[in-house]
Amino acid sequence: MAFNSMAFLFGLLPAVLVCYFLLPARWRTGRNWVLLVFSLAFYAWGGVRMVPFLVLSILLYWGGGLLVAPGRSHRKGWLMASLVVNVGILAYFKYTGFLLENLNALGLGVTVPEILMPAGISFYTFQGISYLVDVYRGTVAAERNLPRLALYFAFFPQMIQGPILRYGDMAAELRQRRESLEDVTAGLTRFCFGLAKKLLLADALGQAADAAFASGDRLTVGLAWIGAVGYTLQLYFDFSGYTDMAIGLGRVFGFRLPENFNYPYITRSAGEFWRRWHMTLSFWFRDYVYIPLGGNRCARGRQIVNILVVWMLTGLWHGSAWTFVAWGLYYAALLLGERFLWGKALEKLPGAVRHLYALVLVIVGWVFFRSATLTQAGQMIAGMFGFAPGGAWSGETTYYLLQFRWEWILAIPAALPVKPWLEGKLTKADTALTRGVLLWGPKLLAGVLLALSILRLLSATFTSFLYFQF
């Protein structure tokens, strides 16, 4: 079930809100059970046969956490065993087909089975790894209450596409939290903004991107840039829109989920971009892979190896294809270059030049991410820089600029920190009018965006979230 579906907006969401808030606030266990039951129903909507794998994973993490807690014997061995089993489950579902296809390419001739990957397995596996490691390190206590830990893994607002939670960030709120009318209205307001990002911007710009990537011999330089920039914006509004909805719903139920985006397209370097994009994933790899490997507190050669390992894994985490491996290595090369080669020279350049440098590199990177094959990625990148089979421009290029002109126009300010800048100006003015605008403006705008989103949803075909596939 997706947040942008009629079944969720007019079925599950109203039902869970009614059932949740009908229970007294002091009955915390009861409200947690409501969320757990509806979370499992939300997950089962996409396929009941996938629920046992989620339940099995939860049981493994629950038991593993008890076995690796400080004071238990052989806990390091139990930690390694738990990690191997759970990572093995992820690897089986996500990489078996990829491995066998590559073996077949070498002439092995084995049958590639059709394996249906459980939704959200990449996200809840990483949450499980962080839970086990944090319990082993003693930074969080092992959770003995199975339903409480199950809600951490299955919490429907974020389990499918994140943000990636640490148990320490959620443990206290699972036991005791306080919902308020202010949290409910603020959460629903943010949900509406996220829904609009997805339905009004991402889906429209995605049509232009899809057409460009499928253009083949009709590809022009202009169409290549439309496809690359369109996908750059589509992915941001799609994924950040989902994150807004997840954080908003979490706040409705009294949870403060971590932010996942910080206006990444204002970046001035590749390194800064990854401090702003999918932040919970970046921090996860930093804390559970990069630092344990030695981080940057080692010789330069070892640092290079550490960065290559992290970014190879980051690419493979996103998908089992060579395009994702190339995308990960592409960022490894950029980060290594900024750290050891041209970083100091880059810092001396004017801000506008640094921003243009970073933005072009990010856009090129997303071409690898979007392409079905390395050949297609090469053709698109070559087309962007003047080697397009269709020449410089075409009527098709003009069509996609004009057909989605309002989306192109609105996407630019929506991707920039206009909102915090405007809020700062209004707060500084501090008049009755500006206070009223700050109080009611976002809520009224959210209502308008919700109405427009529902109209778009009723008049268009359903499109799933891009990160659902990962």
C-alpha positions as CSV (number, residue, x, y, z in Angstrom):
1,M,0.0,0.0,0.0
2,A,1.3,3.4,-0.9
3,F,0.7,6.8,0.7
4,N,-0.5,8.1,-2.7
5,S,-3.2,5.5,-3.1
6,M,-7.0,5.9,-2.5
7,A,-6.9,2.8,-0.3
8,F,-4.5,4.6,2.1
9,L,-5.9,8.1,2.0
10,F,-9.5,7.1,2.4
11,G,-9.2,3.7,4.0
12,L,-6.3,2.8,6.3
13,L,-5.3,6.3,7.4
14,P,-8.7,7.4,8.6
15,A,-9.2,4.0,10.3
16,V,-6.0,4.1,12.2
17,L,-6.5,7.7,13.3
18,V,-10.0,6.9,14.7
19,C,-8.9,3.7,16.4
20,Y,-5.7,5.3,17.8
21,F,-7.3,8.4,19.2
22,L,-10.4,6.7,20.6
23,L,-8.2,5.0,23.1
24,P,-7.2,7.1,26.2
25,A,-3.8,8.7,26.0
26,R,-2.7,7.0,29.2
27,W,-3.2,3.6,27.6
28,R,0.1,3.6,25.9
29,T,0.3,-0.1,25.3
30,G,-3.1,-0.1,23.7
31,R,-2.2,2.7,21.3
32,N,1.1,0.9,20.4
33,W,-1.0,-2.3,19.6
34,V,-3.2,-0.2,17.3
35,L,-0.2,1.0,15.4
36,L,1.4,-2.4,15.2
37,V,-1.8,-4.1,13.9
38,F,-2.4,-1.4,11.3
39,S,1.3,-1.5,10.4
40,L,1.1,-5.2,9.7
41,A,-2.1,-4.7,7.7
42,F,-0.4,-1.9,5.7
43,Y,2.5,-4.3,4.9
44,A,0.2,-7.2,4.1
45,W,-1.7,-5.1,1.5
46,G,1.3,-5.5,-0.8
47,G,1.3,-9.3,-0.4
48,V,0.3,-11.4,2.6
49,R,3.0,-14.0,1.8
50,M,5.7,-11.5,2.6
51,V,4.5,-10.9,6.2
52,P,6.1,-14.1,7.5
53,F,9.5,-12.9,6.4
54,L,9.0,-9.6,8.2
55,V,7.9,-11.5,11.3
56,L,10.8,-13.9,11.1
57,S,13.2,-11.0,10.8
58,I,11.7,-9.3,13.9
59,L,12.0,-12.5,15.9
60,L,15.6,-12.9,14.9
61,Y,16.5,-9.3,15.8
62,W,14.6,-9.6,19.1
63,G,16.4,-12.9,20.1
64,G,19.7,-11.6,18.8
65,G,19.4,-8.5,20.9
66,L,18.9,-10.5,24.0
67,L,21.9,-12.7,23.2
68,V,24.4,-9.9,22.4
69,A,23.5,-7.7,25.4
70,P,26.3,-6.8,27.8
71,G,26.8,-9.5,30.4
72,R,25.8,-12.4,28.1
73,S,28.4,-15.1,27.4
74,H,29.7,-15.5,23.8
75,R,27.9,-12.4,22.8
76,K,30.5,-11.4,20.1
77,G,29.9,-14.8,18.5
78,W,26.1,-14.3,18.7
79,L,26.5,-10.8,17.2
80,M,28.4,-12.2,14.2
81,A,26.0,-15.1,13.8
82,S,23.0,-12.7,13.9
83,L,24.5,-10.3,11.4
84,V,25.4,-13.2,9.0
85,V,21.9,-14.6,9.2
86,N,20.0,-11.4,8.7
87,V,22.4,-10.0,6.0
88,G,22.2,-13.4,4.4
89,I,18.4,-13.1,4.1
90,L,18.7,-9.7,2.5
91,A,21.4,-11.0,0.1
92,Y,19.3,-13.9,-0.9
93,F,16.2,-11.8,-1.8
94,K,18.1,-8.9,-3.3
95,Y,21.2,-10.3,-5.0
96,T,20.6,-14.0,-5.9
97,G,19.2,-13.1,-9.4
98,F,22.0,-10.6,-10.0
99,L,24.7,-13.1,-9.1
100,L,23.2,-15.9,-11.2
101,E,22.7,-13.6,-14.2
102,N,26.4,-12.6,-14.1
103,L,27.4,-16.2,-13.8
104,N,25.3,-17.0,-16.9
105,A,27.0,-14.3,-18.7
106,L,30.3,-16.1,-18.1
107,G,28.7,-19.3,-19.6
108,L,27.6,-21.2,-16.5
109,G,24.0,-21.8,-17.8
110,V,22.0,-21.9,-14.5
111,T,18.3,-21.2,-14.1
112,V,17.6,-17.8,-12.6
113,P,14.7,-18.2,-10.2
114,E,12.0,-15.5,-9.8
115,I,12.4,-14.2,-6.3
116,L,9.9,-11.7,-4.9
117,M,11.7,-9.3,-2.7
118,P,9.9,-8.3,0.5
119,A,9.0,-4.6,0.6
120,G,11.2,-2.5,2.8
121,I,13.7,-5.3,3.5
122,S,16.7,-3.0,2.7
123,F,15.5,-0.5,5.3
124,Y,14.4,-2.7,8.1
125,T,17.5,-4.8,7.7
126,F,19.7,-1.8,8.3
127,Q,17.6,-0.8,11.3
128,G,18.1,-4.3,12.6
129,I,21.8,-4.2,12.1
130,S,22.0,-0.9,13.9
131,Y,19.9,-2.3,16.8
132,L,22.1,-5.3,17.3
133,V,25.3,-3.4,17.1
134,D,24.1,-0.7,19.5
135,V,22.9,-3.3,22.0
136,Y,26.3,-5.0,21.7
137,R,28.1,-1.7,22.2
138,G,25.9,-0.9,25.2
139,T,24.5,2.3,23.8
140,V,20.9,1.0,24.0
141,A,19.4,-1.6,26.2
142,A,18.1,-4.9,24.7
143,E,14.3,-4.7,24.3
144,R,12.6,-7.6,26.1
145,N,9.1,-6.5,25.1
146,L,8.6,-8.1,21.7
147,P,5.5,-6.1,20.5
148,R,7.4,-2.9,21.3
149,L,10.4,-3.9,19.3
150,A,8.1,-5.1,16.5
151,L,6.6,-1.7,16.2
152,Y,10.0,-0.2,15.8
153,F,10.6,-2.4,12.8
154,A,7.1,-2.4,11.3
155,F,6.0,1.3,12.0
156,F,4.1,1.9,8.8
157,P,4.9,5.5,8.1
158,Q,8.6,4.8,7.5
159,M,9.2,1.0,7.2
160,I,9.0,0.8,3.4
161,Q,11.3,3.7,2.5
162,G,12.7,5.2,5.6
163,P,14.1,7.4,7.1
164,I,16.3,4.7,8.7
165,L,15.7,4.8,12.5
166,R,18.0,4.0,15.3
167,Y,16.3,2.2,18.2
168,G,17.8,4.7,20.7
169,D,16.0,7.5,18.9
170,M,12.6,5.7,19.2
171,A,12.8,3.7,22.4
172,A,11.7,6.4,24.8
173,E,8.7,7.4,22.7
174,L,7.6,3.8,22.4
175,R,7.3,3.7,26.1
176,Q,6.0,7.2,26.8
177,R,5.1,10.0,24.5
178,R,2.5,12.8,24.4
179,E,0.4,13.5,21.4
180,S,-1.1,17.0,21.1
181,L,-3.4,18.8,18.7
182,E,-0.5,20.9,17.6
183,D,1.5,17.8,16.7
184,V,-1.5,16.4,14.8
185,T,-2.1,19.5,12.7
186,A,1.6,20.1,12.1
187,G,2.0,16.4,11.1
188,L,-0.9,16.4,8.7
189,T,0.2,19.7,7.2
190,R,3.6,18.2,6.4
191,F,2.0,15.1,5.1
192,C,0.0,17.2,2.6
193,F,3.1,19.0,1.4
194,G,4.8,15.7,0.9
195,L,1.9,14.3,-1.0
196,A,1.9,17.3,-3.3
197,K,5.6,16.9,-4.0
198,K,4.9,13.4,-5.2
199,L,1.7,13.9,-7.2
200,L,2.1,17.4,-8.5
201,L,5.8,17.6,-9.2
202,A,7.6,14.3,-9.2
203,D,5.1,12.3,-11.3
204,A,4.9,15.1,-13.9
205,L,8.6,15.6,-14.3
206,G,9.1,11.9,-14.3
207,Q,7.1,11.7,-17.6
208,A,9.6,14.0,-19.3
209,A,12.5,12.0,-17.8
210,D,11.1,8.7,-18.9
211,A,10.5,10.0,-22.5
212,A,14.1,11.3,-22.7
213,F,15.7,8.0,-21.4
214,A,13.6,6.0,-23.9
215,S,14.2,8.3,-26.9
216,G,17.0,6.1,-28.4
217,D,18.1,7.5,-31.8
218,R,15.8,10.6,-31.3
219,L,18.0,11.8,-28.4
220,T,19.1,15.4,-28.7
221,V,21.4,17.4,-26.5
222,G,18.5,19.3,-25.2
223,L,16.4,16.2,-24.6
224,A,19.3,14.5,-22.8
225,W,19.5,17.5,-20.4
226,I,15.7,17.5,-20.0
227,G,15.9,13.8,-19.0
228,A,18.8,14.2,-16.6
229,V,17.4,17.4,-14.9
230,G,13.9,16.0,-14.9
231,Y,15.0,12.8,-13.2
232,T,17.2,14.8,-10.8
233,L,14.1,16.8,-9.7
234,Q,11.7,13.8,-9.9
235,L,13.9,11.7,-7.5
236,Y,14.2,14.5,-5.0
237,F,10.5,15.4,-4.9
238,D,9.5,11.7,-4.9
239,F,11.8,10.6,-2.1
240,S,11.7,13.8,0.0
241,G,8.0,13.9,-0.5
242,Y,7.7,10.4,0.9
243,T,10.0,11.4,3.8
244,D,7.8,14.4,4.5
245,M,4.7,12.2,4.7
246,A,6.5,9.7,6.9
247,I,7.8,12.4,9.3
248,G,4.4,14.0,9.3
249,L,2.5,10.8,10.1
250,G,5.1,10.0,12.8
251,R,4.4,13.4,14.4
252,V,0.7,12.7,14.4
253,F,1.3,9.7,16.6
254,G,3.8,11.4,18.8
255,F,7.0,10.3,17.2
256,R,9.8,12.6,16.1
257,L,11.4,10.9,13.1
258,P,14.8,12.1,11.9
259,E,15.1,14.5,9.0
260,N,16.4,12.9,5.8
261,F,17.0,15.8,3.5
262,N,18.5,19.3,3.9
263,Y,18.0,21.0,0.5
264,P,20.7,18.9,-1.2
265,Y,20.7,20.8,-4.4
266,I,22.2,23.9,-2.9
267,T,25.4,21.8,-2.4
268,R,28.9,23.1,-3.4
269,S,30.7,19.8,-3.4
270,A,30.0,16.1,-3.7
271,G,30.9,15.6,0.0
272,E,28.4,18.3,1.1
273,F,25.7,16.7,-1.1
274,W,25.9,13.5,0.9
275,R,25.6,15.4,4.1
276,R,22.3,16.7,2.8
277,W,20.8,13.8,0.8
278,H,19.4,10.7,2.4
279,M,21.1,11.7,5.6
280,T,20.0,8.7,7.7
281,L,21.6,6.4,5.2
282,S,24.8,8.4,5.0
283,F,25.1,8.5,8.8
284,W,24.3,4.7,9.0
285,F,27.2,3.9,6.6
286,R,29.5,6.3,8.5
287,D,28.7,4.8,12.0
288,Y,28.4,1.1,11.1
289,V,30.8,0.6,8.2
290,Y,33.2,3.5,7.6
291,I,34.3,4.2,11.2
292,P,34.6,0.5,12.2
293,L,36.8,0.0,9.1
294,G,39.1,2.7,10.5
295,G,37.5,5.8,9.0
296,N,40.0,8.6,8.2
297,R,42.1,7.8,11.3
298,C,44.5,5.6,9.3
299,A,47.0,5.8,6.5
300,R,45.9,7.3,3.2
301,G,45.9,4.0,1.4
302,R,43.6,2.5,4.0
303,Q,41.3,5.6,3.8
304,I,41.0,5.1,0.1
305,V,40.1,1.4,0.6
306,N,37.5,2.4,3.3
307,I,35.8,4.9,1.0
308,L,35.8,2.4,-1.9
309,V,34.2,-0.3,0.3
310,V,31.6,2.1,1.7
311,W,30.5,3.4,-1.7
312,M,30.5,0.0,-3.4
313,L,28.1,-1.1,-0.6
314,T,26.1,2.0,-1.0
315,G,25.6,1.4,-4.7
316,L,24.7,-2.3,-4.1
317,W,22.3,-1.3,-1.3
318,H,20.3,0.7,-3.8
319,G,20.1,-2.0,-6.4
320,S,21.5,-5.2,-7.8
321,A,22.7,-3.9,-11.1
322,W,26.1,-2.7,-12.5
323,T,24.7,0.8,-13.0
324,F,24.3,1.1,-9.2
325,V,27.9,-0.2,-8.7
326,A,29.1,2.3,-11.2
327,W,27.1,5.1,-9.5
328,G,28.7,4.1,-6.1
329,L,32.2,4.1,-7.6
330,Y,31.5,7.4,-9.3
331,Y,30.9,9.0,-5.9
332,A,33.8,7.2,-4.4
333,A,36.1,8.8,-7.1
334,L,34.5,12.3,-6.5
335,L,34.9,12.1,-2.7
336,L,38.5,10.8,-3.0
337,G,39.3,13.6,-5.5
338,E,37.8,16.3,-3.2
339,R,39.7,14.9,-0.2
340,F,43.1,14.3,-1.7
341,L,43.4,16.1,-5.1
342,W,41.3,19.2,-5.9
343,G,39.5,19.9,-2.6
344,K,41.6,22.8,-1.5
345,A,41.5,24.4,-5.0
346,L,37.7,24.0,-5.0
347,E,37.4,25.9,-1.7
348,K,39.1,28.9,-3.3
349,L,36.6,29.2,-6.2
350,P,33.6,31.5,-6.0
351,G,30.5,30.0,-4.5
352,A,28.5,30.1,-7.7
353,V,31.2,28.2,-9.5
354,R,31.4,25.6,-6.8
355,H,27.6,25.2,-6.9
356,L,27.6,24.7,-10.7
357,Y,30.5,22.2,-10.3
358,A,28.6,20.2,-7.7
359,L,25.2,20.4,-9.5
360,V,26.6,19.1,-12.8
361,L,28.3,16.2,-11.1
362,V,25.2,15.3,-9.2
363,I,23.0,15.4,-12.3
364,V,25.5,13.2,-14.2
365,G,25.5,10.8,-11.2
366,W,21.7,10.4,-11.4
367,V,22.0,9.4,-15.0
368,F,23.9,6.2,-13.8
369,F,21.2,5.8,-11.1
370,R,18.3,6.0,-13.6
371,S,19.7,4.1,-16.6
372,A,18.8,0.5,-17.2
373,T,22.2,-0.4,-18.5
374,L,25.7,1.1,-18.5
375,T,25.3,1.5,-22.3
376,Q,22.2,3.6,-21.8
377,A,24.0,5.7,-19.2
378,G,26.9,6.3,-21.6
379,Q,24.6,7.3,-24.4
380,M,22.8,9.8,-22.2
381,I,25.9,11.3,-20.8
382,A,27.5,11.6,-24.2
383,G,24.3,13.2,-25.4
384,M,24.4,15.8,-22.6
385,F,27.8,16.9,-23.7
386,G,27.2,17.2,-27.4
387,F,27.3,13.7,-28.9
388,A,23.6,13.1,-29.4
389,P,22.3,11.1,-32.5
390,G,19.4,13.6,-32.9
391,G,21.5,16.7,-32.9
392,A,21.1,19.7,-30.6
393,W,17.4,20.3,-30.4
394,S,14.1,18.9,-31.7
395,G,10.3,19.5,-31.5
396,E,10.1,16.8,-28.9
397,T,12.5,18.7,-26.7
398,T,10.3,21.8,-27.0
399,Y,7.2,19.8,-26.3
400,Y,8.4,18.5,-22.9
401,L,9.5,21.9,-21.9
402,L,6.1,23.5,-22.7
403,Q,4.0,20.5,-21.6
404,F,5.3,20.7,-18.1
405,R,6.3,24.3,-17.9
406,W,4.5,25.0,-14.6
407,E,6.1,22.0,-13.0
408,W,9.6,23.2,-14.2
409,I,8.9,26.7,-12.9
410,L,7.6,25.6,-9.5
411,A,10.2,22.9,-9.0
412,I,13.1,25.3,-8.7
413,P,11.9,27.3,-5.7
414,A,10.5,24.1,-4.2
415,A,14.0,22.6,-4.2
416,L,15.6,25.6,-2.6
417,P,15.4,26.8,1.0
418,V,12.7,29.4,0.2
419,K,10.5,28.2,3.1
420,P,13.0,28.8,6.0
421,W,14.1,32.1,4.4
422,L,10.5,33.3,4.3
423,E,9.7,32.1,7.8
424,G,12.8,33.9,9.0
425,K,11.7,37.1,7.4
426,L,8.1,36.8,8.8
427,T,9.4,35.9,12.3
428,K,11.7,38.9,12.3
429,A,8.9,41.3,11.3
430,D,6.9,40.0,14.3
431,T,3.6,41.7,13.7
432,A,0.0,40.4,14.1
433,L,-0.2,39.9,10.4
434,T,3.0,37.9,10.1
435,R,2.2,35.8,13.1
436,G,-1.2,35.0,11.6
437,V,0.5,34.1,8.3
438,L,3.0,31.9,10.1
439,L,0.2,30.2,12.0
440,W,-2.4,29.7,9.3
441,G,-0.6,30.1,6.0
442,P,1.0,26.6,5.9
443,K,-2.3,24.9,7.0
444,L,-4.4,26.7,4.3
445,L,-1.8,26.0,1.7
446,A,-1.7,22.4,2.8
447,G,-5.5,22.2,2.3
448,V,-5.2,23.6,-1.2
449,L,-2.4,21.2,-2.1
450,L,-4.3,18.3,-0.7
451,A,-7.3,19.1,-2.9
452,L,-5.1,19.5,-6.0
453,S,-3.3,16.2,-5.1
454,I,-6.6,14.3,-4.9
455,L,-7.7,15.7,-8.2
456,R,-4.5,14.7,-9.8
457,L,-4.8,11.2,-8.2
458,L,-8.3,10.8,-9.5
459,S,-7.3,11.8,-13.0
460,A,-4.0,10.0,-13.5
461,T,-2.7,6.5,-13.4
462,F,-1.1,5.3,-10.2
463,T,2.7,5.6,-9.9
464,S,4.7,4.0,-7.0
465,F,7.5,5.8,-5.2
466,L,10.9,5.4,-6.8
467,Y,12.7,4.2,-3.7
468,F,10.1,1.5,-3.2
469,Q,12.2,-0.7,-5.6
470,F,15.3,-0.4,-3.4
